[in-house]
Amino acid sequence: MARTVLKWRAVPVTFLFFLALVGCALITAYDPTSYKIATDLKAEALLLIEKAKDPPGPHAAAIDNLRLKLRQAYEYEKGKGDRNRFTSEQWAILSDPNGALLGGFLKKWETENRGQSPAFLEGVSKNIGQAFDEIIKLESRKVKD
């Protein structure tokens, strides 16, 4: 009876080890370029959000530039293939103009064509910062050569 119990306890450990190996095979290796893009864009986005107390007009070039960089980051990650699906999906969510993160914020700011309240900007900044942190964590947890 004791042997049977030991066998069944070994199965979950073996299965978990197998899943870990498969999981590692499905994730791309750490890419310092991806990490730099994410950290740079986080800083740039948070700085632009601080400026959203003003109407968007004077910041139109910065808004367009940030959208371009978000698209470039998404395309860079998507270009790594299916193994990088989770990261590219996070970029898509972050930049979605119909979503509740950076893309949606930029669209709202432009559509309303006015400065945003400090309380709103504080909440948006926190949420967007956390979304960038998730992308950064995804990259930093990848296997480093």
Secondary structure, DSSP 8 states (H G I E B T S, - for coil): -HHHHHHHHHHHHHHHHHHHHHHHHTS----HHHHHHHHHHHHHHHHHHHGGGS-SGGGHHHHHHHHHHHHHHHHHHHTT-GGGHHHHHHHHHHH-TTSSSHHHHHHHHHHHTS---HHHHHHHHHHHHHHHHHHHHHHHTS---
